[in-house]
Amino acid sequence: MKATIWHNPRCSKSRQALALLEAAGADVTIVDYLKTPPTRDELARLYDRAGIAPRDALRKEAPAVADDAAALDLMARDPATIERPLVETARGVRLARPPELVRDLL
């Protein structure tokens, strides 16, 4: 199974989600989203597929935004505001907080 994780190696939840994917034998593509940020369109696609409103996928420390369009603009401009980890497989997309949510995708 192929999986993509938008990952921050400094985040314990992201490391835990990655470990669960690897333990399950997934062929994981790791995207360090702080170094290679997703585009606004990619974020919109991922959150739509996950059934998550972009505002609900902002880190708690992020500035308040008026709507989902503003949330996507902020995340595209400042990827540190993206809640992590975000995981995608053929079965769907999950914001893996808690990390065990990746099991839904395996």
N, C-alpha and C positions, 0 to 999 in steps of 0.2 A: 504494500500500500504506500502511495506517495502522500506526503504531508508537507505543508509549508508552515513555518512558524515565524511570525514577526516577533523577534526576540531581542531582549536586552540582557546580555550576559551578567550584568551586575544585579539583576533582579532575581531573588530567590524563587518566586512563583514561576517566572519564566524558565529558570533552570530546572525546576521540578516538572513542569509540563514537557520540556524537551526530554528529560530522562524517562518519563512515561512513554512518550512516542518511541524513543529508541529501544526501550525494554520490550515494547510490543512488536519490534522488528520493522517499524515504518522506515521508508526511504525518505529522510527528512531534508528538505531544503531550508537552511537557516538564513533568515534575512535580518541582519542587524539594522533595525529600522531607524536608529539614530544616525547611522552612517549612510544608509541607502533608504531614505524615507519613501513610503508609498505615495503615489499621487493622490490628489483629491478624488479623482474618478475611481481609482483603485479602492480607496477607503470607502467611498459610497457603495461600490459593488460588494465589498466584503461585509459591511454592516447590513446592507439589504439582504444579502444571502443568510446572514446570521439572525435576521429579524431583530436587530438592535437599532435603536435610534442613535444617531451619531452623538447627540448630547450625553447619552448614557454611557458612551465609551470614552469620555474624557477623564483624565486623571483628576482626582479630587482637588489637587493643588492648582489645576488650570483655572484661568480667569472665567468668570461667568459669561455665557453667551446667550444671545436672544433666541436662537433657533438652530435647527440642524444644519442649515446652510452655513451659518457662522461657525458652528463647531467644526465642520469639514474644512472651512477656510483656515481656522486656527491650527488644526492638526497638520494640514499640508504645509503651513508656514513654520510651525514649531512642533516637530515630531515628538518632542519630550512630553507633550500634552496627551499623547495617545496612551490609553490604558493598555497594559500588556498582561500576558502574551495573547496574541491573536493567532489562531490555528485554523488552517483550511485543509480539508481532504475532499475526496469525491463525495463523501457523505454530508458535507456541510462546512460551516464555519462556526467557531465558538470563541468567545472571549474566555480564556481558560483561567478564570478566577472563581472558584478555586481550581488548581491545576487538574484535579481529577475529572473535570468536565471534558477533557480531551478524550476520555474513554468513550463518550458518545459518538466520536468520530471514527473510532477504530472498527 
